Amino acid sequence: MIAVETALRKHPDVIDVASRVTDGPPARRIVAVAAQVHCAPIDLRDHVWDTVAEPDLPDVLVVLPRLPRADDGSPQLNWDAVASGEGCSFVPLATGTERAIGEIWAEVLGRTRISAEDDFLSLGGDSMTATLLLDLTNDRLGTTLTFDELLAVRDLRELARSIDARR
């Protein structure tokens, strides 16, 4: 976790960092970050993904308004609440369909990395980019995905499974 904390501390928008490996099977590595309000969590995730070696990546990056501190100055977080909160995941694209969709999303949204648990809207997608994304997806993957179907899925992995089920 030291590599992740070091990488985040070097980001100009990060003001404080704490990380922990949570208990229980399976162990889940969590990083909690307090950032200035103009920094998007997904941008911090991309920074970590581009900076830290894959074995050292956290499972989830959670951005908080601030890190509460104990009297001694150490972070005082409810890690169970942090672990169950919303964050940005680092889940590699596993199947050929996931990788193909990931390439399209990266191209359309101008991102270098896409996680299997990303959703189109949280990456900055809107109706204009959705139209382009649908055209490219249907053309390259030979499917007939609709706008409503794109917005109905939770994440890229679910979209890939939906497309694979049609084939």
JORAMO-V938514 format. One record per pair of residues at least 4 apart in sequence whose ideal C-beta (glycine too) atoms are under 7 Angstrom apart, sorted by the first residue. I is the first residue (numbers start at 1). J is the second residue. Records with the same first field share a line. If there is no record, write none. Layout:
I=J / J
//
This chain:
1=5 / 19 / 21 / 29
2=6
3=7 / 52 / 53 / 56
4=8 / 19 / 31 / 48 / 52 / 56 / 58
5=9 / 17 / 19
6=10
7=47 / 48 / 51 / 52
8=14 / 17 / 33 / 44 / 48
9=14 / 17
11=44 / 47
13=35 / 36 / 38 / 39
14=33 / 35 / 44
15=34 / 35 / 36
16=34 / 67
17=33
18=32 / 67 / 75 / 77
19=30 / 31 / 32 / 58
20=30 / 79
21=27 / 29
22=27 / 28 / 30 / 79 / 83
28=59 / 83
29=58 / 59
30=58 / 59 / 60 / 62 / 79 / 82 / 83
31=58 / 61 / 62
32=62 / 64 / 67 / 77 / 82
33=44 / 61 / 62 / 63 / 64
34=64 / 65 / 66 / 67
35=39 / 44 / 63
39=43 / 44
41=45 / 61 / 63 / 88
42=46 / 88 / 122 / 123
43=47
44=48 / 61 / 63
45=49 / 61 / 88 / 90
46=50 / 111 / 112 / 113
47=51
48=52 / 57 / 61
49=57 / 90 / 113
50=112
52=56 / 57
57=90
58=90
59=89 / 90
60=87 / 88 / 89
61=87 / 88
62=82 / 85 / 87
67=75 / 77
68=76 / 77
69=73 / 74 / 75 / 76
70=74 / 76
77=82
78=82
79=83
80=84
81=85
89=115 / 117
90=115
91=115 / 116 / 117
92=116
93=98 / 99 / 102 / 114 / 116
94=98 / 116
95=99 / 160
96=100
97=101 / 160 / 163 / 164
98=102 / 116 / 156 / 157 / 160
99=103
100=104 / 140 / 141
101=105 / 137 / 156 / 159 / 160
102=106 / 114 / 156
103=107
104=108 / 133 / 136 / 137 / 140
105=109 / 111 / 114 / 120 / 123 / 133 / 156
106=111 / 112 / 114
108=129 / 132 / 133 / 136
109=123 / 124 / 125 / 129
111=123
114=118 / 156
116=155 / 156 / 157
117=155 / 157
118=122 / 123 / 155 / 156
119=154 / 155
120=125 / 130 / 150
121=125
125=129 / 130 / 133
126=130
127=131
129=133
130=134 / 147 / 150
131=135
132=136
133=137
134=138 / 145 / 147 / 150
135=139
136=140
137=141 / 143 / 145
138=143 / 144 / 145
141=163
143=163 / 166
145=149 / 150 / 163
147=151
148=152
149=153 / 162
153=158 / 159 / 162
154=158
156=160
157=161
158=162
159=163
160=164
161=165
162=166
//
